[in-house]
Amino acid sequence: MNKYKINKMSGVLTVNNERYIPHQLHQLPKKFHEFDPRDIIKMKGYVYIHESNFNNSKNIIDCLTSNRDISYVNRR
């Protein structure tokens, strides 16, 4: 059975220690049609693409953020 986890800050999906980068439908990469269908997961309104399809995946993952948490301040 595949176990998955979605990082709440970046939205990166982890399935069996493999990372998938989230994209919304209107933000898909230009070369999306060239990716192997086994490297694509469609779930919860996002298209997740395996990080091996990107040259600079670490940089892409570092730049991802969830907009709702950008201006978060520790509230009491």
PDB file with SEQRES, HELIX, SHEET and CRYST1 records, atoms N, CA, C and O in Angstrom:
SEQRES   1 A   76  MET ASN LYS TYR LYS ILE ASN LYS MET SER GLY VAL LEU          
SEQRES   2 A   76  THR VAL ASN ASN GLU ARG TYR ILE PRO HIS GLN LEU HIS          
SEQRES   3 A   76  GLN LEU PRO LYS LYS PHE HIS GLU PHE ASP PRO ARG ASP          
SEQRES   4 A   76  ILE ILE LYS MET LYS GLY TYR VAL TYR ILE HIS GLU SER          
SEQRES   5 A   76  ASN PHE ASN ASN SER LYS ASN ILE ILE ASP CYS LEU THR          
SEQRES   6 A   76  SER ASN ARG ASP ILE SER TYR VAL ASN ARG ARG                  
HELIX    1 AA1 LEU A   25  GLN A   27  5                                   3    
HELIX    2 AA2 PHE A   32  GLU A   34  5                                   3    
HELIX    3 AA3 PRO A   37  ASP A   39  5                                   3    
HELIX    4 AA4 GLU A   51  ASN A   53  5                                   3    
HELIX    5 AA5 SER A   57  CYS A   63  1                                   7    
HELIX    6 AA6 ASN A   67  ASP A   69  5                                   3    
SHEET    1 AA1 5 TYR A   4  ILE A   6  0                                        
SHEET    2 AA1 5 LEU A  13  VAL A  15 -1                                        
SHEET    3 AA1 5 GLU A  18  HIS A  23 -1                                        
SHEET    4 AA1 5 TYR A  46  HIS A  50 -1                                        
SHEET    5 AA1 5 ILE A  40  MET A  43 -1                                        
CRYST1    1.000    1.000    1.000  90.00  90.00  90.00 P 1           1          
ATOM      1  N   MET A   1       0.842  -1.182   0.000  1.00  0.00           N  
ATOM      2  CA  MET A   1       0.000   0.000   0.000  1.00  0.00           C  
ATOM      3  C   MET A   1       0.885   1.243   0.000  1.00  0.00           C  
ATOM      4  O   MET A   1       1.850   1.331   0.758  1.00  0.00           O  
ATOM      5  N   ASN A   2       0.549   2.186  -0.845  1.00  0.00           N  
ATOM      6  CA  ASN A   2       1.316   3.425  -0.945  1.00  0.00           C  
ATOM      7  C   ASN A   2       0.900   4.390   0.155  1.00  0.00           C  
ATOM      8  O   ASN A   2      -0.289   4.632   0.362  1.00  0.00           O  
ATOM      9  N   LYS A   3       1.875   4.935   0.852  1.00  0.00           N  
ATOM     10  CA  LYS A   3       1.608   5.946   1.868  1.00  0.00           C  
ATOM     11  C   LYS A   3       2.002   7.286   1.293  1.00  0.00           C  
ATOM     12  O   LYS A   3       3.062   7.425   0.683  1.00  0.00           O  
ATOM     13  N   TYR A   4       1.142   8.274   1.488  1.00  0.00           N  
ATOM     14  CA  TYR A   4       1.464   9.603   0.982  1.00  0.00           C  
ATOM     15  C   TYR A   4       1.313  10.632   2.079  1.00  0.00           C  
ATOM     16  O   TYR A   4       0.560  10.456   3.036  1.00  0.00           O  
ATOM     17  N   LYS A   5       2.057  11.718   1.908  1.00  0.00           N  
ATOM     18  CA  LYS A   5       2.022  12.821   2.860  1.00  0.00           C  
ATOM     19  C   LYS A   5       2.199  14.112   2.075  1.00  0.00           C  
ATOM     20  O   LYS A   5       3.052  14.194   1.192  1.00  0.00           O  
ATOM     21  N   ILE A   6       1.396  15.115   2.396  1.00  0.00           N  
ATOM     22  CA  ILE A   6       1.496  16.412   1.736  1.00  0.00           C  
ATOM     23  C   ILE A   6       2.052  17.412   2.740  1.00  0.00           C  
ATOM     24  O   ILE A   6       1.486  17.600   3.816  1.00  0.00           O  
ATOM     25  N   ASN A   7       3.160  18.050   2.385  1.00  0.00           N  
ATOM     26  CA  ASN A   7       3.773  19.073   3.225  1.00  0.00           C  
ATOM     27  C   ASN A   7       2.849  20.286   3.242  1.00  0.00           C  
ATOM     28  O   ASN A   7       2.496  20.806   2.184  1.00  0.00           O  
ATOM     29  N   LYS A   8       2.452  20.744   4.426  1.00  0.00           N  
ATOM     30  CA  LYS A   8       1.479  21.834   4.536  1.00  0.00           C  
ATOM     31  C   LYS A   8       2.028  23.176   4.079  1.00  0.00           C  
ATOM     32  O   LYS A   8       1.266  24.005   3.582  1.00  0.00           O  
ATOM     33  N   MET A   9       3.319  23.416   4.229  1.00  0.00           N  
ATOM     34  CA  MET A   9       3.900  24.701   3.820  1.00  0.00           C  
ATOM     35  C   MET A   9       4.125  24.783   2.320  1.00  0.00           C  
ATOM     36  O   MET A   9       3.758  25.779   1.697  1.00  0.00           O  
ATOM     37  N   SER A  10       4.715  23.764   1.735  1.00  0.00           N  
ATOM     38  CA  SER A  10       5.075  23.836   0.318  1.00  0.00           C  
ATOM     39  C   SER A  10       4.078  23.124  -0.582  1.00  0.00           C  
ATOM     40  O   SER A  10       4.005  23.429  -1.772  1.00  0.00           O  
ATOM     41  N   GLY A  11       3.314  22.188  -0.048  1.00  0.00           N  
ATOM     42  CA  GLY A  11       2.362  21.439  -0.865  1.00  0.00           C  
ATOM     43  C   GLY A  11       2.982  20.264  -1.590  1.00  0.00           C  
ATOM     44  O   GLY A  11       2.316  19.623  -2.403  1.00  0.00           O  
ATOM     45  N   VAL A  12       4.248  19.964  -1.313  1.00  0.00           N  
ATOM     46  CA  VAL A  12       4.938  18.866  -1.977  1.00  0.00           C  
ATOM     47  C   VAL A  12       4.372  17.538  -1.475  1.00  0.00           C  
ATOM     48  O   VAL A  12       4.235  17.318  -0.271  1.00  0.00           O  
ATOM     49  N   LEU A  13       4.053  16.670  -2.413  1.00  0.00           N  
ATOM     50  CA  LEU A  13       3.512  15.353  -2.104  1.00  0.00           C  
ATOM     51  C   LEU A  13       4.658  14.352  -2.024  1.00  0.00           C  
ATOM     52  O   LEU A  13       5.512  14.312  -2.909  1.00  0.00           O  
ATOM     53  N   THR A  14       4.682  13.540  -0.961  1.00  0.00           N  
ATOM     54  CA  THR A  14       5.689  12.505  -0.800  1.00  0.00           C  
ATOM     55  C   THR A  14       4.990  11.155  -0.801  1.00  0.00           C  
ATOM     56  O   THR A  14       4.130  10.885   0.038  1.00  0.00           O  
ATOM     57  N   VAL A  15       5.375  10.304  -1.762  1.00  0.00           N  
ATOM     58  CA  VAL A  15       4.822   8.957  -1.860  1.00  0.00           C  
ATOM     59  C   VAL A  15       5.991   7.982  -1.868  1.00  0.00           C  
ATOM     60  O   VAL A  15       6.817   8.002  -2.780  1.00  0.00           O  
ATOM     61  N   ASN A  16       6.057   7.137  -0.860  1.00  0.00           N  
ATOM     62  CA  ASN A  16       7.134   6.143  -0.751  1.00  0.00           C  
ATOM     63  C   ASN A  16       8.512   6.771  -0.945  1.00  0.00           C  
ATOM     64  O   ASN A  16       9.324   6.264  -1.719  1.00  0.00           O  
ATOM     65  N   ASN A  17       8.775   7.862  -0.251  1.00  0.00           N  
ATOM     66  CA  ASN A  17      10.053   8.580  -0.271  1.00  0.00           C  
ATOM     67  C   ASN A  17      10.396   9.190  -1.630  1.00  0.00           C  
ATOM     68  O   ASN A  17      11.567   9.466  -1.890  1.00  0.00           O  
ATOM     69  N   GLU A  18       9.422   9.405  -2.493  1.00  0.00           N  
ATOM     70  CA  GLU A  18       9.619  10.102  -3.755  1.00  0.00           C  
ATOM     71  C   GLU A  18       8.778  11.369  -3.716  1.00  0.00           C  
ATOM     72  O   GLU A  18       7.618  11.339  -3.303  1.00  0.00           O  
ATOM     73  N   ARG A  19       9.368  12.494  -4.149  1.00  0.00           N  
ATOM     74  CA  ARG A  19       8.676  13.774  -4.052  1.00  0.00           C  
ATOM     75  C   ARG A  19       8.043  14.166  -5.382  1.00  0.00           C  
ATOM     76  O   ARG A  19       8.609  13.951  -6.454  1.00  0.00           O  
ATOM     77  N   TYR A  20       6.849  14.750  -5.277  1.00  0.00           N  
ATOM     78  CA  TYR A  20       6.103  15.229  -6.433  1.00  0.00           C  
ATOM     79  C   TYR A  20       5.783  16.701  -6.212  1.00  0.00           C  
ATOM     80  O   TYR A  20       5.329  17.093  -5.138  1.00  0.00           O  
ATOM     81  N   ILE A  21       6.026  17.515  -7.241  1.00  0.00           N  
ATOM     82  CA  ILE A  21       5.847  18.957  -7.149  1.00  0.00           C  
ATOM     83  C   ILE A  21       4.434  19.315  -7.617  1.00  0.00           C  
ATOM     84  O   ILE A  21       4.015  18.878  -8.689  1.00  0.00           O  
ATOM     85  N   PRO A  22       3.689  20.109  -6.826  1.00  0.00           N  
ATOM     86  CA  PRO A  22       2.306  20.428  -7.198  1.00  0.00           C  
ATOM     87  C   PRO A  22       2.215  21.545  -8.241  1.00  0.00           C  
ATOM     88  O   PRO A  22       3.012  22.484  -8.241  1.00  0.00           O  
ATOM     89  N   HIS A  23       1.230  21.420  -9.122  1.00  0.00           N  
ATOM     90  CA  HIS A  23       0.920  22.449 -10.110  1.00  0.00           C  
ATOM     91  C   HIS A  23      -0.596  22.522 -10.246  1.00  0.00           C  
ATOM     92  O   HIS A  23      -1.280  21.500 -10.199  1.00  0.00           O  
ATOM     93  N   GLN A  24      -1.109  23.719 -10.412  1.00  0.00           N  
ATOM     94  CA  GLN A  24      -2.512  23.860 -10.749  1.00  0.00           C  
ATOM     95  C   GLN A  24      -2.641  23.712 -12.254  1.00  0.00           C  
ATOM     96  O   GLN A  24      -1.650  23.834 -12.975  1.00  0.00           O  
ATOM     97  N   LEU A  25      -3.857  23.447 -12.743  1.00  0.00           N  
ATOM     98  CA  LEU A  25      -4.043  23.176 -14.159  1.00  0.00           C  
ATOM     99  C   LEU A  25      -3.564  24.312 -15.048  1.00  0.00           C  
ATOM    100  O   LEU A  25      -3.015  24.060 -16.121  1.00  0.00           O  
ATOM    101  N   HIS A  26      -3.757  25.546 -14.631  1.00  0.00           N  
ATOM    102  CA  HIS A  26      -3.349  26.672 -15.470  1.00  0.00           C  
ATOM    103  C   HIS A  26      -1.868  27.006 -15.325  1.00  0.00           C  
ATOM    104  O   HIS A  26      -1.378  27.928 -15.978  1.00  0.00           O  
ATOM    105  N   GLN A  27      -1.150  26.272 -14.481  1.00  0.00           N  
ATOM    106  CA  GLN A  27       0.273  26.524 -14.258  1.00  0.00           C  
ATOM    107  C   GLN A  27       1.163  25.366 -14.706  1.00  0.00           C  
ATOM    108  O   GLN A  27       2.322  25.292 -14.299  1.00  0.00           O  
ATOM    109  N   LEU A  28       0.648  24.473 -15.527  1.00  0.00           N  
ATOM    110  CA  LEU A  28       1.437  23.318 -15.949  1.00  0.00           C  
ATOM    111  C   LEU A  28       2.614  23.753 -16.809  1.00  0.00           C  
ATOM    112  O   LEU A  28       2.497  24.714 -17.570  1.00  0.00           O  
ATOM    113  N   PRO A  29       3.752  23.059 -16.703  1.00  0.00           N  
ATOM    114  CA  PRO A  29       4.921  23.400 -17.515  1.00  0.00           C  
ATOM    115  C   PRO A  29       4.638  23.234 -19.007  1.00  0.00           C  
ATOM    116  O   PRO A  29       3.748  22.475 -19.391  1.00  0.00           O  
ATOM    117  N   LYS A  30       5.389  23.940 -19.844  1.00  0.00           N  
ATOM    118  CA  LYS A  30       5.184  23.879 -21.290  1.00  0.00           C  
ATOM    119  C   LYS A  30       5.415  22.477 -21.842  1.00  0.00           C  
ATOM    120  O   LYS A  30       4.749  22.071 -22.795  1.00  0.00           O  
ATOM    121  N   LYS A  31       6.347  21.734 -21.256  1.00  0.00           N  
ATOM    122  CA  LYS A  31       6.668  20.397 -21.756  1.00  0.00           C  
ATOM    123  C   LYS A  31       5.889  19.306 -21.021  1.00  0.00           C  
ATOM    124  O   LYS A  31       6.349  18.169 -20.931  1.00  0.00           O  
ATOM    125  N   PHE A  32       4.729  19.644 -20.505  1.00  0.00           N  
ATOM    126  CA  PHE A  32       3.925  18.694 -19.734  1.00  0.00           C  
ATOM    127  C   PHE A  32       3.576  17.460 -20.555  1.00  0.00           C  
ATOM    128  O   PHE A  32       3.582  16.349 -20.024  1.00  0.00           O  
ATOM    129  N   HIS A  33       3.276  17.630 -21.828  1.00  0.00           N  
ATOM    130  CA  HIS A  33       2.889  16.502 -22.679  1.00  0.00           C  
ATOM    131  C   HIS A  33       4.042  15.532 -22.937  1.00  0.00           C  
ATOM    132  O   HIS A  33       3.802  14.420 -23.406  1.00  0.00           O  
ATOM    133  N   GLU A  34       5.283  15.920 -22.644  1.00  0.00           N  
ATOM    134  CA  GLU A  34       6.436  15.047 -22.847  1.00  0.00           C  
ATOM    135  C   GLU A  34       6.748  14.181 -21.618  1.00  0.00           C  
ATOM    136  O   GLU A  34       7.560  13.261 -21.712  1.00  0.00           O  
ATOM    137  N   PHE A  35       6.126  14.457 -20.484  1.00  0.00           N  
ATOM    138  CA  PHE A  35       6.394  13.691 -19.267  1.00  0.00           C  
ATOM    139  C   PHE A  35       5.748  12.317 -19.352  1.00  0.00           C  
ATOM    140  O   PHE A  35       4.704  12.139 -19.980  1.00  0.00           O  
ATOM    141  N   ASP A  36       6.392  11.353 -18.708  1.00  0.00           N  
ATOM    142  CA  ASP A  36       5.865  10.001 -18.635  1.00  0.00           C  
ATOM    143  C   ASP A  36       4.604  10.010 -17.769  1.00  0.00           C  
ATOM    144  O   ASP A  36       4.625  10.566 -16.671  1.00  0.00           O  
ATOM    145  N   PRO A  37       3.514   9.412 -18.233  1.00  0.00           N  
ATOM    146  CA  PRO A  37       2.281   9.404 -17.428  1.00  0.00           C  
ATOM    147  C   PRO A  37       2.436   8.756 -16.053  1.00  0.00           C  
ATOM    148  O   PRO A  37       1.649   9.038 -15.150  1.00  0.00           O  
ATOM    149  N   ARG A  38       3.431   7.900 -15.882  1.00  0.00           N  
ATOM    150  CA  ARG A  38       3.662   7.282 -14.575  1.00  0.00           C  
ATOM    151  C   ARG A  38       4.256   8.263 -13.582  1.00  0.00           C  
ATOM    152  O   ARG A  38       4.269   7.995 -12.381  1.00  0.00           O  
ATOM    153  N   ASP A  39       4.753   9.406 -14.067  1.00  0.00           N  
ATOM    154  CA  ASP A  39       5.337  10.428 -13.200  1.00  0.00           C  
ATOM    155  C   ASP A  39       4.332  11.508 -12.819  1.00  0.00           C  
ATOM    156  O   ASP A  39       4.707  12.517 -12.221  1.00  0.00           O  
ATOM    157  N   ILE A  40       3.064  11.309 -13.157  1.00  0.00           N  
ATOM    158  CA  ILE A  40       2.035  12.322 -12.914  1.00  0.00           C  
ATOM    159  C   ILE A  40       0.954  11.737 -12.017  1.00  0.00           C  
ATOM    160  O   ILE A  40       0.460  10.634 -12.251  1.00  0.00           O  
ATOM    161  N   ILE A  41       0.593  12.501 -10.979  1.00  0.00           N  
ATOM    162  CA  ILE A  41      -0.503  12.120 -10.082  1.00  0.00           C  
ATOM    163  C   ILE A  41      -1.492  13.284 -10.049  1.00  0.00           C  
ATOM    164  O   ILE A  41      -1.099  14.430  -9.834  1.00  0.00           O  
ATOM    165  N   LYS A  42      -2.762  12.992 -10.258  1.00  0.00           N  
ATOM    166  CA  LYS A  42      -3.805  14.014 -10.173  1.00  0.00           C  
ATOM    167  C   LYS A  42      -4.600  13.744  -8.906  1.00  0.00           C  
ATOM    168  O   LYS A  42      -5.201  12.682  -8.747  1.00  0.00           O  
ATOM    169  N   MET A  43      -4.593  14.734  -7.997  1.00  0.00           N  
ATOM    170  CA  MET A  43      -5.244  14.534  -6.709  1.00  0.00           C  
ATOM    171  C   MET A  43      -5.579  15.879  -6.083  1.00  0.00           C  
ATOM    172  O   MET A  43      -4.762  16.800  -6.112  1.00  0.00           O  
ATOM    173  N   LYS A  44      -6.757  15.996  -5.528  1.00  0.00           N  
ATOM    174  CA  LYS A  44      -7.202  17.156  -4.757  1.00  0.00           C  
ATOM    175  C   LYS A  44      -7.053  18.477  -5.514  1.00  0.00           C  
ATOM    176  O   LYS A  44      -6.653  19.482  -4.928  1.00  0.00           O  
ATOM    177  N   GLY A  45      -7.370  18.484  -6.803  1.00  0.00           N  
ATOM    178  CA  GLY A  45      -7.337  19.711  -7.589  1.00  0.00           C  
ATOM    179  C   GLY A  45      -5.966  20.129  -8.066  1.00  0.00           C  
ATOM    180  O   GLY A  45      -5.824  21.200  -8.655  1.00  0.00           O  
ATOM    181  N   TYR A  46      -4.960  19.325  -7.833  1.00  0.00           N  
ATOM    182  CA  TYR A  46      -3.597  19.617  -8.262  1.00  0.00           C  
ATOM    183  C   TYR A  46      -3.086  18.493  -9.155  1.00  0.00           C  
ATOM    184  O   TYR A  46      -3.565  17.361  -9.101  1.00  0.00           O  
ATOM    185  N   VAL A  47      -2.116  18.833  -9.965  1.00  0.00           N  
ATOM    186  CA  VAL A  47      -1.388  17.849 -10.753  1.00  0.00           C  
ATOM    187  C   VAL A  47       0.017  17.792 -10.161  1.00  0.00           C  
ATOM    188  O   VAL A  47       0.743  18.786 -10.176  1.00  0.00           O  
ATOM    189  N   TYR A  48       0.393  16.643  -9.648  1.00  0.00           N  
ATOM    190  CA  TYR A  48       1.701  16.461  -9.029  1.00  0.00           C  
ATOM    191  C   TYR A  48       2.632  15.782 -10.035  1.00  0.00           C  
ATOM    192  O   TYR A  48       2.300  14.731 -10.584  1.00  0.00           O  
ATOM    193  N   ILE A  49       3.794  16.385 -10.271  1.00  0.00           N  
ATOM    194  CA  ILE A  49       4.757  15.878 -11.235  1.00  0.00           C  
ATOM    195  C   ILE A  49       6.028  15.482 -10.488  1.00  0.00           C  
ATOM    196  O   ILE A  49       6.519  16.233  -9.646  1.00  0.00           O  
ATOM    197  N   HIS A  50       6.551  14.311 -10.797  1.00  0.00           N  
ATOM    198  CA  HIS A  50       7.746  13.796 -10.110  1.00  0.00           C  
ATOM    199  C   HIS A  50       8.911  14.752 -10.307  1.00  0.00           C  
ATOM    200  O   HIS A  50       9.085  15.319 -11.386  1.00  0.00           O  
ATOM    201  N   GLU A  51       9.705  14.928  -9.265  1.00  0.00           N  
ATOM    202  CA  GLU A  51      10.797  15.894  -9.285  1.00  0.00           C  
ATOM    203  C   GLU A  51      11.892  15.548 -10.288  1.00  0.00           C  
ATOM    204  O   GLU A  51      12.678  16.424 -10.650  1.00  0.00           O  
ATOM    205  N   SER A  52      11.971  14.312 -10.747  1.00  0.00           N  
ATOM    206  CA  SER A  52      13.004  13.926 -11.712  1.00  0.00           C  
ATOM    207  C   SER A  52      12.788  14.564 -13.088  1.00  0.00           C  
ATOM    208  O   SER A  52      13.698  14.563 -13.917  1.00  0.00           O  
ATOM    209  N   ASN A  53      11.602  15.105 -13.337  1.00  0.00           N  
ATOM    210  CA  ASN A  53      11.309  15.734 -14.622  1.00  0.00           C  
ATOM    211  C   ASN A  53      11.803  17.170 -14.702  1.00  0.00           C  
ATOM    212  O   ASN A  53      11.672  17.803 -15.750  1.00  0.00           O  
ATOM    213  N   PHE A  54      12.363  17.695 -13.630  1.00  0.00           N  
ATOM    214  CA  PHE A  54      12.831  19.075 -13.588  1.00  0.00           C  
ATOM    215  C   PHE A  54      14.336  19.106 -13.350  1.00  0.00           C  
ATOM    216  O   PHE A  54      14.869  18.308 -12.579  1.00  0.00           O  
ATOM    217  N   ASN A  55      15.015  20.037 -14.021  1.00  0.00           N  
ATOM    218  CA  ASN A  55      16.464  20.174 -13.853  1.00  0.00           C  
ATOM    219  C   ASN A  55      16.820  20.757 -12.495  1.00  0.00           C  
ATOM    220  O   ASN A  55      17.799  20.336 -11.879  1.00  0.00           O  
ATOM    221  N   ASN A  56      16.048  21.709 -12.027  1.00  0.00           N  
ATOM    222  CA  ASN A  56      16.349  22.412 -10.776  1.00  0.00           C  
ATOM    223  C   ASN A  56      15.240  22.170  -9.746  1.00  0.00           C  
ATOM    224  O   ASN A  56      14.659  23.118  -9.219  1.00  0.00           O  
ATOM    225  N   SER A  57      14.958  20.918  -9.470  1.00  0.00           N  
ATOM    226  CA  SER A  57      13.833  20.587  -8.590  1.00  0.00           C  
ATOM    227  C   SER A  57      14.032  21.122  -7.170  1.00  0.00           C  
ATOM    228  O   SER A  57      13.060  21.532  -6.535  1.00  0.00           O  
ATOM    229  N   LYS A  58      15.254  21.130  -6.661  1.00  0.00           N  
ATOM    230  CA  LYS A  58      15.487  21.646  -5.304  1.00  0.00           C  
ATOM    231  C   LYS A  58      15.129  23.129  -5.224  1.00  0.00           C  
ATOM    232  O   LYS A  58      14.524  23.566  -4.244  1.00  0.00           O  
ATOM    233  N   ASN A  59      15.492  23.899  -6.236  1.00  0.00           N  
ATOM    234  CA  ASN A  59      15.170  25.317  -6.278  1.00  0.00           C  
ATOM    235  C   ASN A  59      13.656  25.526  -6.385  1.00  0.00           C  
ATOM    236  O   ASN A  59      13.111  26.425  -5.745  1.00  0.00           O  
ATOM    237  N   ILE A  60      12.988  24.722  -7.172  1.00  0.00           N  
ATOM    238  CA  ILE A  60      11.537  24.837  -7.321  1.00  0.00           C  
ATOM    239  C   ILE A  60      10.848  24.549  -5.994  1.00  0.00           C  
ATOM    240  O   ILE A  60       9.937  25.276  -5.599  1.00  0.00           O  
ATOM    241  N   ILE A  61      11.272  23.497  -5.306  1.00  0.00           N  
ATOM    242  CA  ILE A  61      10.663  23.124  -4.031  1.00  0.00           C  
ATOM    243  C   ILE A  61      10.919  24.194  -2.974  1.00  0.00           C  
ATOM    244  O   ILE A  61      10.038  24.483  -2.163  1.00  0.00           O  
ATOM    245  N   ASP A  62      12.113  24.783  -2.973  1.00  0.00           N  
ATOM    246  CA  ASP A  62      12.433  25.838  -2.006  1.00  0.00           C  
ATOM    247  C   ASP A  62      11.581  27.082  -2.220  1.00  0.00           C  
ATOM    248  O   ASP A  62      11.304  27.807  -1.265  1.00  0.00           O  
ATOM    249  N   CYS A  63      11.167  27.340  -3.440  1.00  0.00           N  
ATOM    250  CA  CYS A  63      10.382  28.541  -3.749  1.00  0.00           C  
ATOM    251  C   CYS A  63       8.882  28.350  -3.536  1.00  0.00           C  
ATOM    252  O   CYS A  63       8.135  29.328  -3.515  1.00  0.00           O  
ATOM    253  N   LEU A  64       8.434  27.118  -3.379  1.00  0.00           N  
ATOM    254  CA  LEU A  64       7.010  26.859  -3.170  1.00  0.00           C  
ATOM    255  C   LEU A  64       6.582  27.310  -1.784  1.00  0.00           C  
ATOM    256  O   LEU A  64       7.315  27.152  -0.807  1.00  0.00           O  
ATOM    257  N   THR A  65       5.397  27.867  -1.715  1.00  0.00           N  
ATOM    258  CA  THR A  65       4.833  28.239  -0.427  1.00  0.00           C  
ATOM    259  C   THR A  65       3.322  28.287  -0.549  1.00  0.00           C  
ATOM    260  O   THR A  65       2.786  28.475  -1.641  1.00  0.00           O  
ATOM    261  N   SER A  66       2.654  28.120   0.541  1.00  0.00           N  
ATOM    262  CA  SER A  66       1.203  28.241   0.582  1.00  0.00           C  
ATOM    263  C   SER A  66       0.870  29.678   0.958  1.00  0.00           C  
ATOM    264  O   SER A  66       1.310  30.154   2.004  1.00  0.00           O  
ATOM    265  N   ASN A  67       0.118  30.365   0.144  1.00  0.00           N  
ATOM    266  CA  ASN A  67      -0.145  31.788   0.358  1.00  0.00           C  
ATOM    267  C   ASN A  67      -0.809  32.083   1.703  1.00  0.00           C  
ATOM    268  O   ASN A  67      -0.628  33.167   2.257  1.00  0.00           O  
ATOM    269  N   ARG A  68      -1.562  31.145   2.223  1.00  0.00           N  
ATOM    270  CA  ARG A  68      -2.258  31.419   3.481  1.00  0.00           C  
ATOM    271  C   ARG A  68      -1.292  31.514   4.654  1.00  0.00           C  
ATOM    272  O   ARG A  68      -1.648  32.063   5.697  1.00  0.00           O  
ATOM    273  N   ASP A  69      -0.080  30.994   4.508  1.00  0.00           N  
ATOM    274  CA  ASP A  69       0.878  30.988   5.608  1.00  0.00           C  
ATOM    275  C   ASP A  69       1.977  32.042   5.465  1.00  0.00           C  
ATOM    276  O   ASP A  69       2.833  32.145   6.344  1.00  0.00           O  
ATOM    277  N   ILE A  70       1.979  32.816   4.402  1.00  0.00           N  
ATOM    278  CA  ILE A  70       3.052  33.795   4.190  1.00  0.00           C  
ATOM    279  C   ILE A  70       3.058  34.850   5.286  1.00  0.00           C  
ATOM    280  O   ILE A  70       4.114  35.161   5.836  1.00  0.00           O  
ATOM    281  N   SER A  71       1.895  35.404   5.611  1.00  0.00           N  
ATOM    282  CA  SER A  71       1.832  36.485   6.591  1.00  0.00           C  
ATOM    283  C   SER A  71       1.443  35.988   7.974  1.00  0.00           C  
ATOM    284  O   SER A  71       0.919  36.754   8.783  1.00  0.00           O  
ATOM    285  N   TYR A  72       1.693  34.727   8.251  1.00  0.00           N  
ATOM    286  CA  TYR A  72       1.327  34.148   9.543  1.00  0.00           C  
ATOM    287  C   TYR A  72       2.169  34.787  10.662  1.00  0.00           C  
ATOM    288  O   TYR A  72       3.387  34.927  10.544  1.00  0.00           O  
ATOM    289  N   VAL A  73       1.498  35.161  11.726  1.00  0.00           N  
ATOM    290  CA  VAL A  73       2.164  35.678  12.917  1.00  0.00           C  
ATOM    291  C   VAL A  73       1.676  34.833  14.082  1.00  0.00           C  
ATOM    292  O   VAL A  73       0.500  34.474  14.138  1.00  0.00           O  
ATOM    293  N   ASN A  74       2.551  34.519  14.995  1.00  0.00           N  
ATOM    294  CA  ASN A  74       2.165  33.706  16.134  1.00  0.00           C  
ATOM    295  C   ASN A  74       1.105  34.438  16.939  1.00  0.00           C  
ATOM    296  O   ASN A  74       1.395  35.398  17.652  1.00  0.00           O  
ATOM    297  N   ARG A  75      -0.112  33.972  16.813  1.00  0.00           N  
ATOM    298  CA  ARG A  75      -1.257  34.627  17.483  1.00  0.00           C  
ATOM    299  C   ARG A  75      -1.577  33.913  18.773  1.00  0.00           C  
ATOM    300  O   ARG A  75      -1.539  32.685  18.849  1.00  0.00           O  
ATOM    301  N   ARG A  76      -1.893  34.694  19.785  1.00  0.00           N  
ATOM    302  CA  ARG A  76      -2.267  34.100  21.084  1.00  0.00           C  
ATOM    303  C   ARG A  76      -3.582  34.597  21.533  1.00  0.00           C  
ATOM    304  O   ARG A  76      -4.057  34.209  22.600  1.00  0.00           O  
TER     305      ARG A  76                                                      
END                                                                             
